[in-house]
Amino acid sequence: MPVTHEQDVEIKEVHKDFNTEDIREAVKSASEIIRNLEKEVVPELIELGRQFRELMERLAGTGTAYRE
C-alpha cells in the first residue's frame, strides 16, 4: 500500500524529533539494563532453580507423589 503525501509528512515530522544522540542514549540505557539483569537477576534465578530442585529431591525421598 503506497504512502500518501500526508503520511510521508507525518513520518518525517516524527523522525525530526529523534536524533542520533537520542538513539545512542536509548541503546546505552537498554544495554545497561540488560547488564544489570545479567548480574543480578540471572544468578538469583539460578539459585532459586537449585533450591527448587533440592526441595523436589527431598519430597521425592519422602514418598511424596512428585514427578517431573
N, C-alpha and C positions, 0 to 999 in steps of 0.2 A: 504494500500500500504506500503510495508516494506521500511525502511530507508536504503539507501545504505551506504557503509562504508564512502564514500566521504561526504555525508550529515551529518553523525554522527560526523565526524571530524570537519566539519564546525560548527555544533551546539555547540560542546564542546569549540571551539575557541571563539565563541560569548559569551558563558557563563563565560569564564575566564575573560572577560572584566568587568563583573559585580561582585561586592562582596556584602556581607550582609550590609555593611555600606552605600554603594551607594543606595541600595534599601531602607534602613531606611530613608536616607536623602530625597529620592524622595517621600516617603509616608508622611514624615513630611511636606515637601513643599506643597504637594497636600492637606493635612489636613488644613494647614494654609490658603491656597487659598479658600477652602470651608468655613472656619470660617469667613474670610473677606467677602465673598459673603453673608453669612447669616446675618452678622452685617450691611453691607452697602447696598447691592442691594435689598434684600428682603423687608426691610422697605420702600425703595423708590418705589418698585413695588406696595406694599400695598397702599401707599399714592396716587400713580397715578391711581390705581383702584378706590379709594374713590372719587378722583376728577372727573374721567370719569363718575362714577355713578351719582354724583351730577349734572354734565353737562347734562346727559341724562334725569334726572328728570326735570331739568329746561326746556329742549327742549320739553319734553312731556307736560309740563304745558303751553307752548305757542301754542300748537296745531300743532307743527311740527310733521311730519309723521315719528316718530321713534318707532320702535318695536324691542324688544329683541328677 
